[in-house]
């Protein structure tokens, strides 16, 4: 039986040394980075086309760093490997990493404008993004092409939750993330979660369970990053209506209500609804390029607002 409980998460998620608390201030000469975890399914992965980015919307020289964990299906061992790199277009769907080299894709997700917007407001503190998201993945047990359910026991018992923890461990284990020869200090600062379509599509049972599953997952991710009241931003899922009956997800209203209820119950959570009215690609599931620009910016604006009340302490 798996030991994927809260204590296990606390013990294995982040190396203590990565948080910078084994060094005195006089010994530290690197950069302090605020670290944000971005997770979920395909609309966090990102289907925006690099070639369609509005001219001038992305800074030519980004200072934010990003570690994107290699995605993997359940019970696969290669998930979560990656390399820190400067943020730029190409970390959307199709991105690949073997743990030594990153291969950028022709797509981007909300991480791009999120990182740029956060950097503009961070002052001398750096911004670092850790991203792991698998398209079609669900929170309820047995839902989706990959599953986040913490008590998952199928096969080897390795699922998306484990891949996310491995991504965090690998990212925090690297001491000099910007390659300047100085050890950096990584301080957990927030979580952004864009997911729920799989649970809203699958069944009423998975949709009904979403409220409890979302709260549990956010608590576990906060525990993994060792901050109980870490700011959490939730993106509202929406329906393109591009199906014969006018609804891609029969149970979307239940999941949307669950998302809103969770945010209203947590003083360190925010709900981003800019997704309402966005245009979709022809597949009916993924937003167009402009949508990922707007989403990333809105995620950052919500995070900045949260940080003024329950955020970063470097």
MIMARLUM-986707 format. One record per residue (C-alpha): residue number from 0; residue in one letter; chain; y, z, x. Coordinates in steps of 0.001 Angstrom, whole numbers, plus 524288, in hexadecimal, padded with zeros to 5 digits. Layout:
<pts>
PT/pos/code/unit/v/w/u
PT/NUM/a/A/Y/Z/X
...
</pts>
This chain:
<pts>
PT/pos/code/unit/v/w/u
PT/0/x/A/80000/80000/80000
PT/1/x/A/80D5F/7FC62/8053E
PT/2/x/A/816CE/806FE/8097B
PT/3/x/A/822B4/7FF9B/804CA
PT/4/x/A/829F9/80B6C/7FFBE
PT/5/x/A/83787/81059/802AE
PT/6/x/A/83356/81867/80E6C
PT/7/x/A/82C4E/80CB9/81456
PT/8/x/A/83872/80474/8128C
PT/9/x/A/840EC/80E93/81934
PT/10/x/A/837B1/80F87/824B8
PT/11/x/A/83598/8011D/82789
PT/12/x/A/8417C/7F983/82352
PT/13/x/A/84BEA/7FB29/82DB7
PT/14/x/A/84A9E/7FF40/83BDE
PT/15/x/A/85302/80B53/83DBB
PT/16/x/A/858BA/805D2/84A3E
PT/17/x/A/85E26/7FA2B/842E5
PT/18/x/A/86715/802D9/83AF1
PT/19/x/A/86DFC/8071E/84744
PT/20/x/A/86B9A/815B4/845C7
PT/21/x/A/8648E/8175A/852C8
PT/22/x/A/870D3/8145F/85AA3
PT/23/x/A/87D31/81C22/85CB5
PT/24/x/A/88A1A/81516/859CB
PT/25/x/A/88D2D/8146F/86862
PT/26/x/A/8808B/80CE6/86AF8
PT/27/x/A/882E8/802CC/8606F
PT/28/x/A/88A4E/7F690/8646D
PT/29/x/A/88544/7EC22/85B0C
PT/30/x/A/889AF/7E803/84D80
PT/31/x/A/88832/7F004/8412A
PT/32/x/A/882B1/7E752/8366E
PT/33/x/A/8825A/7EA12/827F2
PT/34/x/A/874FA/7E569/8236E
PT/35/x/A/8725C/7DF96/81607
PT/36/x/A/864E7/7DC4C/810CA
PT/37/x/A/8645E/7D043/807EB
PT/38/x/A/857D2/7CEAF/80029
PT/39/x/A/85178/7C905/7F411
PT/40/x/A/84C4A/7BBB6/7F052
PT/41/x/A/85091/7AD87/7F113
PT/42/x/A/85ED8/7AEDC/7ED29
PT/43/x/A/8604E/7B87C/7F851
PT/44/x/A/858AC/7AF6E/8012E
PT/45/x/A/862CD/7A4FE/7FE0D
PT/46/x/A/86299/796CA/7F9C4
PT/47/x/A/87072/792C6/7FD25
PT/48/x/A/871C3/78677/8055E
PT/49/x/A/878C1/7882B/8124C
PT/50/x/A/87E9D/77A9F/8109D
PT/51/x/A/88501/77EE6/803DE
PT/52/x/A/88C43/78AAD/80923
PT/53/x/A/89AAB/7894D/805AF
PT/54/x/A/8A2A8/784FF/81167
PT/55/x/A/8A8BF/790C0/817F8
PT/56/x/A/8A0C1/79A9B/8101E
PT/57/x/A/898F7/79F2C/81BE7
PT/58/x/A/89F54/7A43E/8283F
PT/59/x/A/89C46/79BAD/833F4
PT/60/x/A/89958/7A799/83C48
PT/61/x/A/891DF/7B20D/834E5
PT/62/x/A/89149/7BFC5/83A60
PT/63/x/A/88727/7C50D/830C6
PT/64/x/A/87907/7C5DA/83536
PT/65/x/A/86CEF/7C31C/82D0A
PT/66/x/A/85E6F/7C607/82E32
PT/67/x/A/85666/7BE67/82441
PT/68/x/A/84827/7C273/82357
PT/69/x/A/83E35/7B78B/822A4
PT/70/x/A/83945/7B6BC/814AE
PT/71/x/A/82AC0/7B7AD/81219
PT/72/x/A/821E0/7B898/80657
PT/73/x/A/81AA7/7C529/80340
PT/74/x/A/80FF8/7C907/80CDD
PT/75/x/A/81563/7C045/8178D
PT/76/x/A/81864/7C677/8249C
PT/77/x/A/823C6/7BE2E/8298F
PT/78/x/A/82E1A/7C310/82011
PT/79/x/A/83A3A/7CA09/824E1
PT/80/x/A/83B8D/7C489/8329F
PT/81/x/A/848BF/7BF75/836C1
PT/82/x/A/853BA/7BEEB/840CE
PT/83/x/A/861CC/7C391/83FB3
PT/84/x/A/86B60/7B83D/83F85
PT/85/x/A/8798F/7B57E/83C21
PT/86/x/A/87B64/7B30D/82DAF
PT/87/x/A/87CE3/7A4B3/82A20
PT/88/x/A/877CC/79B15/82000
PT/89/x/A/8690C/79943/820A2
PT/90/x/A/8633F/7A64F/81CAA
PT/91/x/A/85F91/7A1AB/80F14
PT/92/x/A/85295/79C68/80A22
PT/93/x/A/84AF5/79561/814BA
PT/94/x/A/84F70/79E85/81F94
PT/95/x/A/84478/7A1C3/82915
PT/96/x/A/8428E/7AB6F/83424
PT/97/x/A/8372D/7AE47/83D2A
PT/98/x/A/83D42/7BADC/84223
PT/99/x/A/84293/7B44C/84E57
PT/100/x/A/849EF/7A879/8492E
PT/101/x/A/850D7/7A5EC/83C49
PT/102/x/A/85086/79880/835F9
PT/103/x/A/85BF3/796DA/82CB2
PT/104/x/A/85ABA/78F17/8201B
PT/105/x/A/86438/78641/818E6
PT/106/x/A/86682/790EC/80E9B
PT/107/x/A/86E4D/79D6C/80D65
PT/108/x/A/86E41/7A926/8045E
PT/109/x/A/877A3/7B40B/80088
PT/110/x/A/87696/7BA07/80E17
PT/111/x/A/8803F/7B022/8138D
PT/112/x/A/88C61/7B3AE/80BCC
PT/113/x/A/887EA/7C1CF/80A88
PT/114/x/A/88823/7C356/81943
PT/115/x/A/894E3/7BC30/81AE9
PT/116/x/A/89BB3/7C409/8103B
PT/117/x/A/89673/7D105/81531
PT/118/x/A/89ABA/7CDB4/82306
PT/119/x/A/8A89D/7CB0A/81E74
PT/120/x/A/8A993/7D8FB/8194F
PT/121/x/A/8A1CE/7E059/823A0
PT/122/x/A/8AC46/7E1DE/82DFC
PT/123/x/A/8A694/7E49C/83B68
PT/124/x/A/8993A/7E7DF/835C0
PT/125/x/A/88F6D/7DCCB/8364A
PT/126/x/A/8878E/7D78D/82AD7
PT/127/x/A/878EE/7D541/82BC0
PT/128/x/A/8702A/7CFDA/82102
PT/129/x/A/86189/7D1EA/81FE1
PT/130/x/A/85BA9/7C887/81614
PT/131/x/A/84E30/7C72E/81031
PT/132/x/A/84C0C/7C02C/8034E
PT/133/x/A/8409C/7B86A/7FDD8
PT/134/x/A/8422D/7AE8D/7F2F3
PT/135/x/A/83ACA/7B1AB/7E677
PT/136/x/A/837D0/7BFB5/7EA3A
PT/137/x/A/836CA/7CA73/7DFFA
PT/138/x/A/8381D/7D92E/7DF36
PT/139/x/A/82D59/7DBD1/7D551
PT/140/x/A/81F69/7DC85/7DA36
PT/141/x/A/8190E/7CF07/7DA00
PT/142/x/A/825A0/7C79B/7D715
PT/143/x/A/82A94/7BBFE/7DED1
PT/144/x/A/8268B/7B3E9/7EA82
PT/145/x/A/82836/7C046/7F284
PT/146/x/A/82924/7CE4A/7EE00
PT/147/x/A/83212/7D9B5/7F17A
PT/148/x/A/82A19/7E432/7EA61
PT/149/x/A/8297C/7EFBA/7F3FF
PT/150/x/A/81BA3/7F3BF/7F00C
PT/151/x/A/81633/7E606/7F1FC
PT/152/x/A/807B6/7E6B3/7F5A9
PT/153/x/A/802A8/7D8AF/7F4CC
PT/154/x/A/7FC22/7D33C/800EF
PT/155/x/A/8019D/7D9C5/80D12
PT/156/x/A/80BD9/7E0C6/804F6
PT/157/x/A/8172A/7D9A3/80B92
PT/158/x/A/821CA/7D444/802D8
PT/159/x/A/83054/7D134/80255
PT/160/x/A/83432/7DF78/80334
PT/161/x/A/82C9A/7E07D/80FF9
PT/162/x/A/832B0/7D3E9/81523
PT/163/x/A/8402D/7D960/81206
PT/164/x/A/83D2A/7E618/81939
PT/165/x/A/83826/7DE4C/824C7
PT/166/x/A/844A5/7D640/824A9
PT/167/x/A/84CB7/7E2B0/8252B
PT/168/x/A/84493/7E878/83023
PT/169/x/A/84542/7DC18/8383D
PT/170/x/A/853DF/7DAA0/83634
PT/171/x/A/85738/7E8BA/83989
PT/172/x/A/84E1D/7E8C3/84551
PT/173/x/A/856C5/7DF00/84C76
PT/174/x/A/860D7/7E6AE/85426
PT/175/x/A/86AB1/7DC25/85815
PT/176/x/A/86BD4/7D376/84C2C
PT/177/x/A/87790/7CB83/850A9
PT/178/x/A/872A9/7C8BB/85E6A
PT/179/x/A/87E4D/7CE5B/865C6
PT/180/x/A/875E6/7D716/86E54
PT/181/x/A/87A1A/7E38C/8676A
PT/182/x/A/871D5/7EBAA/85E3A
PT/183/x/A/87719/7EAED/85060
PT/184/x/A/8772B/7F56E/845F1
PT/185/x/A/87209/7F10C/838A4
PT/186/x/A/87644/7F956/82D16
PT/187/x/A/87066/7F6A5/81F8A
PT/188/x/A/87B7E/7F37F/8163D
PT/189/x/A/87637/7ECFF/809E5
PT/190/x/A/86BF4/7E58A/80225
PT/191/x/A/86DC6/7D909/7FA4A
PT/192/x/A/862E4/7D55B/7F0DA
PT/193/x/A/861AA/7C841/7E9BD
PT/194/x/A/854C2/7C7E5/7E26B
PT/195/x/A/84EA1/7C910/7D4FE
PT/196/x/A/84BEC/7BB3F/7D07F
PT/197/x/A/83D48/7BC60/7D303
PT/198/x/A/83C42/7C8DE/7CB05
PT/199/x/A/8448C/7C307/7C017
PT/200/x/A/83BCC/7B701/7BFCF
PT/201/x/A/82E63/7BD4A/7C0A6
PT/202/x/A/82CE1/7C5E3/7B49A
PT/203/x/A/8331A/7D023/7AC09
PT/204/x/A/82B47/7DA6E/7B36A
PT/205/x/A/83111/7D697/7C089
PT/206/x/A/83EB1/7D5F1/7BAA6
PT/207/x/A/83D15/7E330/7B419
PT/208/x/A/838E2/7E90A/7C11A
PT/209/x/A/84463/7E351/7C879
PT/210/x/A/84DC7/7EEBE/7C6B3
PT/211/x/A/8447A/7F875/7CCF9
PT/212/x/A/83FD2/7EEE3/7D746
PT/213/x/A/84DB4/7EB70/7DB51
PT/214/x/A/851C0/7F997/7DCE7
PT/215/x/A/84580/7FCA9/7E493
PT/216/x/A/8475E/7F112/7EDAC
PT/217/x/A/855A7/7F451/7F047
PT/218/x/A/85202/8027F/7F30C
PT/219/x/A/8478C/7FE10/7FC7D
PT/220/x/A/850B6/7F4A8/80369
PT/221/x/A/85AF9/7FF53/80482
PT/222/x/A/85099/80841/80A2F
PT/223/x/A/84C71/7FD94/8139B
PT/224/x/A/85A7A/7FCE7/81877
PT/225/x/A/85B7D/80BCE/8185F
PT/226/x/A/86766/80D17/80F95
PT/227/x/A/86502/812DC/8020C
PT/228/x/A/871B1/80E03/7FBF1
PT/229/x/A/872A4/8010A/802FB
PT/230/x/A/87B06/7F78C/7FB17
PT/231/x/A/872E4/7EDF4/7F324
PT/232/x/A/877DC/7E134/7ED58
PT/233/x/A/86F7A/7DAB6/7E2E3
PT/234/x/A/87139/7CC65/7DF48
PT/235/x/A/86FBD/7C8E6/7D0E8
PT/236/x/A/8650C/7BEF0/7CE6A
PT/237/x/A/86888/7B3E1/7C516
PT/238/x/A/86191/7A917/7BDAD
PT/239/x/A/864E8/79AB9/7BF20
PT/240/x/A/85F04/7978C/7B1D2
PT/241/x/A/8592E/78B5C/7B7E8
PT/242/x/A/84C50/78BBA/7B08C
PT/243/x/A/84748/78601/7A3EB
PT/244/x/A/84974/792A6/79C5E
PT/245/x/A/85692/7957D/7A2BA
PT/246/x/A/85221/7A0FC/7AAF6
PT/247/x/A/84BC8/7A126/7B865
PT/248/x/A/84899/7AFA5/7B6FF
PT/249/x/A/8448D/7B509/7A9D6
PT/250/x/A/84716/7C324/7ADAE
PT/251/x/A/853AA/7C1B1/7B569
PT/252/x/A/85BDA/7CA40/7AC6B
PT/253/x/A/852B9/7D5BA/7AED7
PT/254/x/A/8541C/7D445/7BD8E
PT/255/x/A/862D8/7D264/7BCC9
PT/256/x/A/863E8/7DED5/7B4BE
PT/257/x/A/85B70/7E5E4/7BEAB
PT/258/x/A/86422/7E161/7C9C6
PT/259/x/A/8706A/7E5D3/7C2EA
PT/260/x/A/86A6E/7F2D7/7BEF4
PT/261/x/A/86622/7F5A7/7CCD9
PT/262/x/A/873B5/7F310/7D238
PT/263/x/A/87A18/7FB71/7C7C5
PT/264/x/A/87109/806B1/7CB51
PT/265/x/A/87419/80631/7D9E3
PT/266/x/A/881B6/8097F/7DED5
PT/267/x/A/87F36/801F1/7EB69
PT/268/x/A/87AF0/7F542/7E4F3
PT/269/x/A/88274/7E971/7E001
PT/270/x/A/87EDC/7DDF5/7D73F
PT/271/x/A/88376/7D048/7DAEF
PT/272/x/A/88434/7C733/7CF3B
PT/273/x/A/88B06/7BB7A/7D56C
PT/274/x/A/87E1E/7B448/7D395
PT/275/x/A/88139/7B269/7C524
PT/276/x/A/88584/7A46C/7C2F7
PT/277/x/A/88190/79F62/7D05C
PT/278/x/A/87C24/7919F/7D172
PT/279/x/A/86DDD/78F4A/7D4FB
PT/280/x/A/8661F/785A1/7DCDE
PT/281/x/A/85D43/77C76/7D547
PT/282/x/A/851C6/785DB/7D6C3
PT/283/x/A/8583E/78F0D/7CD0B
PT/284/x/A/855F6/79B2D/7D564
PT/285/x/A/85F62/79A71/7E0D6
PT/286/x/A/86E26/79A4E/7E12E
PT/287/x/A/875C5/78F3F/7E737
PT/288/x/A/87CC7/79068/7F436
PT/289/x/A/88970/79557/7EE49
PT/290/x/A/881AE/7A004/7E78D
PT/291/x/A/87CF7/7A5B7/7F470
PT/292/x/A/88AD6/7A59D/7F9BA
PT/293/x/A/88FAC/7ACFA/7EDCB
PT/294/x/A/883FD/7B623/7ED91
PT/295/x/A/88513/7BA02/7FBD0
PT/296/x/A/89395/7BCA5/7FA6F
PT/297/x/A/89186/7C4B1/7EE16
PT/298/x/A/8869F/7CCA3/7F46F
PT/299/x/A/88FC4/7CFF8/7FFA5
PT/300/x/A/89B13/7D393/7F6BD
PT/301/x/A/89236/7DCAA/7EF03
PT/302/x/A/88D11/7E2D4/7FB89
PT/303/x/A/89ABB/7E50A/800DE
PT/304/x/A/89E90/7EBEC/7F43F
PT/305/x/A/8926C/7F4A0/7F4D9
PT/306/x/A/894D7/7F839/802FC
PT/307/x/A/8A1B1/7FEA5/7FF80
PT/308/x/A/89A18/808EA/7F7BF
PT/309/x/A/88C7E/80A3A/7FD83
PT/310/x/A/88B8A/8017A/80930
PT/311/x/A/88B69/7FFF5/817AD
PT/312/x/A/88CED/80B87/820E9
PT/313/x/A/88C28/80666/82EBF
</pts>
